[in-house]
Amino acid sequence: MSGCTVREFPPPPPPPPQAIVLEGPPIRQGVFTQEQAEATARLLLEAEELLSEGRVDEALDRAVQVEENYSESPGSSLALWVSAQALRALEDWIEAEEATEAYADLISAESAAYGSAYLLRAEVRRAGNLAGGIEAVFEIPAEAEETDLLGAESLATLWASGLATAELRDLIVEAPRHPRVLPVFVTELAVRRYLTGDESEASMLASEALAMSPGPEIVDRATNVIEGRVVEQLEVAAVIGGILPVAGSPAVSRLAQEISEGIEVALAVDEGEFSRPIRFVPIEDATNPVDVASAVQVLEGDQVAGVIGPLQEGLLVAAARSRSAQLPMLSPTARLLPQGAQGVFSLNGIDPGAGEALAALVLTRGIHDVVVLHAASAEMEEELRWFREAYARGGGTIERAVTYPPGATGFRLQMGEILSLNPRGLVLLLPPGDVELVAPQVAFYGVDEIPDLTVFGNQSWTSDRVLQSVQARSTEGVFAITSWVGEGEFGPGWNTFVQAYEEHFQRSIRLPTSALGYDAARVLLRAARQGGGTPDGTLQALRRIQGFPGATGFLSVVDGRIRRSFVAVRIENRRLVLLTP
């Protein structure tokens, strides 16, 4: 026995790993191998993990590999779901919507993922400002999983809180009778009617909402209306901040005060229109870049959805650079925007649409060669750039750009150069305060006597101040563009603003500058409501602004800039005569 050795047998090999094959339909019917099915599962599991880690591009790459190479494998349709989520994160809204719709078309209506697909489509349409955003919420199946229905209610709440009351009423009448989505809009209207004193209609609307199948949050809100506990249960819809240097120099302080008055009117109007108030946090002592940087940190700590201000270009640059994320900023007055800064807007910035409209006007008069006179300032150089690009696209050429230094009062040399060039078209790009100086000298030096000359002006030529203060001979026959829609008005919402201002302050409006504060606040208030009170949501909502009827014009956001709609006019006897297309 002592001479025997104990023989050890090796352990049995582990069983082969069980092949993972995903359930669900393929993208395309066809033949597949077991190896292809396993590769599909492996790629999609990797994609889901990468997506959860925020590695969006890599997740999209795995999904695309499945779509291109393994579309016949079981469960390959999940690649479309991953692609849709990744494309949404990358803000490729159109491709995300297409992927979501393709996924929804493949899966069964009985599938648990069916409602999720329709919810994602609704979220993509809203975030990407695609057509049919509200309609997509109503298309989320009423039989979807509870988590998807709660998501539908949250999305509907965002839409409802951002609609004006008249829009809300129209939607309730016309919308499908979705048992979970429609009660959100009905309850929102019930709360608003309660706050305006019509408790009878409010109670009736709340009962109508409860008679459907609302979720717990909507049930609580409708019940509060019936039991008269609306005010106690009100939530703040959002917080917005302001950086307004009321404590600055006298000139800046006056400007800030006028802008603040417009904001105050906008907040008063907003409180009367919507059921959930927005809290405004102004910082009025930030008068230098260091203070502005500190103010931004304070407002980010208050979790504001966006900021009105700063008013001056330099401080706006400092504020934009101080953000820890893309906190939206909307200056009522800055003429130039920080280069490369995303999510920074101005109501008074150089408008590319103005240059484009002016170029179109010159071209429609059959003039393809012009001389331009403009101030040698950064803002006028930018306005010239937009005009030049649009004019060149239409086949036009600027023969000479004649400049004068800002603050100049005499223009003999410039007028002499223009006379020597003998142009058919003369474009005068002037800051608002310079028209009174330049226009009389065009006539004084005989420039207006050049044979067959047509004179064109930018919007500065169309203000009431210019039309009334400059001699009629100096403006007669000038072709120009303007965003001001009516005589004595600056925009479609001007009369409404004036009425609200005078009712609020019990005095006549002093200066139109306050309308810029009013419009800045109204635009940001709407975006904060529609964006759910978050900076990202507010920024997305700002990018969706189209044709907003402001006191200072029809406002739209195009390519990260606020633009107005412009029309072509001819000045005749101190009046603007609209040119028909």
FENBEL-V183521 format. One record per backbone hydrogen bond with DSSP energy under -0.5 kcal/mol. CO is the residue of the C=O (numbers start at 1). NH is the residue of the N-H. Records with the same first field share a line. If there is no record, write none. Layout:
# FENBEL-V183521
CO = NH / NH
This chain:
# FENBEL-V183521
1 = 4
5 = 7
6 = 8
7 = 9
19 = 21
24 = 75
25 = 77
33 = 37
34 = 38
35 = 39
36 = 40
37 = 41
38 = 42
39 = 43
40 = 44
41 = 45
42 = 46
43 = 47
44 = 48
45 = 49
46 = 50
47 = 51
48 = 52
49 = 53
50 = 55
51 = 54
54 = 56
55 = 59
56 = 60
57 = 61
58 = 62
59 = 63
60 = 64
61 = 65
62 = 66
63 = 67
64 = 68
65 = 69
66 = 70
70 = 73
71 = 27 / 28
73 = 76
75 = 78
76 = 79
77 = 80 / 81
78 = 82
79 = 83
80 = 84
81 = 85
82 = 86
83 = 87
84 = 88
85 = 89
86 = 90
87 = 92
88 = 91
91 = 93
92 = 96
93 = 97
94 = 98
95 = 99
96 = 100
97 = 101
98 = 102
99 = 103
100 = 104
101 = 105
102 = 106
103 = 106 / 107
108 = 111
111 = 114
113 = 117
114 = 118
115 = 119
116 = 120
117 = 121
118 = 122
119 = 123
120 = 124
121 = 125
122 = 126
123 = 127
124 = 128
125 = 130
126 = 129
130 = 133
132 = 136
133 = 137
134 = 137 / 138
135 = 139
137 = 140
141 = 144
145 = 149
146 = 150
147 = 151
148 = 152
149 = 153
150 = 154
151 = 155
152 = 156
153 = 157
154 = 158
155 = 159
156 = 160
157 = 161
158 = 162
159 = 162 / 163
160 = 163
164 = 168
165 = 169
166 = 170
167 = 171
168 = 172
169 = 173
170 = 174
171 = 175
176 = 178
178 = 182
179 = 213
181 = 184 / 185
182 = 185 / 186
183 = 187
184 = 188
185 = 189
186 = 190
187 = 191
188 = 192
189 = 193
190 = 194
191 = 195
192 = 196
193 = 198
194 = 197
197 = 199
198 = 202
199 = 203
200 = 204
201 = 205
202 = 206
203 = 207
204 = 208
205 = 209
206 = 210
207 = 211
209 = 212
215 = 219
216 = 220
217 = 221
218 = 222
219 = 223
220 = 224
221 = 225
222 = 226
223 = 227
224 = 229
225 = 228
229 = 233
230 = 233 / 234
231 = 234
238 = 279
239 = 305 / 306
240 = 281
241 = 308
242 = 244 / 283
243 = 310
244 = 246
245 = 248
249 = 253
250 = 254
251 = 255
252 = 256
253 = 257
254 = 258
255 = 259
256 = 260
257 = 261
258 = 262
259 = 263
260 = 264
261 = 265
262 = 266
263 = 267
264 = 268
265 = 269
266 = 270
267 = 271
268 = 272
269 = 273
270 = 273 / 274
275 = 277
277 = 237 / 238
279 = 240
280 = 282
281 = 242
282 = 284
283 = 244
284 = 247
285 = 287
288 = 292
289 = 293
290 = 294
291 = 295
292 = 296
293 = 297
294 = 298
295 = 299
296 = 300
297 = 301
298 = 302
299 = 304
300 = 303
305 = 328
306 = 241
307 = 309 / 330
308 = 243
312 = 316
313 = 317
314 = 318
315 = 319
316 = 320
317 = 321
318 = 322
319 = 323
320 = 323
325 = 327
328 = 307
329 = 345
330 = 309
331 = 347
335 = 350
338 = 341
341 = 344
343 = 329
345 = 331
350 = 352
351 = 354 / 355
352 = 356
353 = 357
354 = 358
355 = 359
356 = 360
357 = 361
358 = 362
359 = 363
360 = 364
361 = 365
362 = 365 / 367
363 = 366
366 = 368
368 = 397
369 = 425
370 = 399 / 400
371 = 427
372 = 402
373 = 429
374 = 404
375 = 377
377 = 381
378 = 382
379 = 383
380 = 384
381 = 385
382 = 386
383 = 387
384 = 388
385 = 389
386 = 390
387 = 391
388 = 392
389 = 393
390 = 394
391 = 396
392 = 395
397 = 370 / 399
400 = 372 / 402
402 = 374
404 = 376
405 = 408
411 = 415
412 = 416
413 = 417
414 = 418
415 = 419
416 = 420
417 = 421
418 = 422 / 423
424 = 454
425 = 371
426 = 428 / 456
427 = 373 / 429
428 = 430 / 458
429 = 375
431 = 434 / 435
432 = 435
434 = 437 / 438
435 = 439
437 = 441
438 = 441 / 442
439 = 442 / 443
440 = 444
441 = 445
442 = 447 / 448
443 = 446
446 = 449
447 = 450
450 = 453
454 = 426
455 = 479
456 = 428
457 = 481
458 = 461
459 = 462
460 = 463
463 = 467
464 = 468
465 = 469
466 = 470
471 = 474 / 475
472 = 475 / 476
475 = 478
478 = 571
479 = 457
480 = 569
482 = 567
483 = 485
486 = 489
491 = 494
493 = 497
494 = 498
495 = 499
496 = 500
497 = 501
498 = 502
499 = 503
500 = 504
501 = 505
502 = 506
511 = 514
512 = 515
513 = 516 / 517
514 = 518
515 = 519
516 = 520
517 = 521
518 = 522
519 = 523
520 = 524
521 = 525
522 = 526
523 = 527
524 = 528
525 = 529
526 = 530
527 = 531
528 = 533
529 = 532
531 = 534
534 = 538
535 = 539
536 = 540
537 = 541
538 = 542
539 = 543
540 = 544
541 = 544
542 = 545
545 = 557
548 = 550 / 555
550 = 493 / 553
553 = 550 / 555
554 = 565
555 = 548
556 = 558 / 563
558 = 561
561 = 558 / 563
563 = 556
567 = 482
568 = 579
569 = 480
570 = 572 / 577
571 = 477
572 = 575
575 = 572 / 577
576 = 578
577 = 570
578 = 580
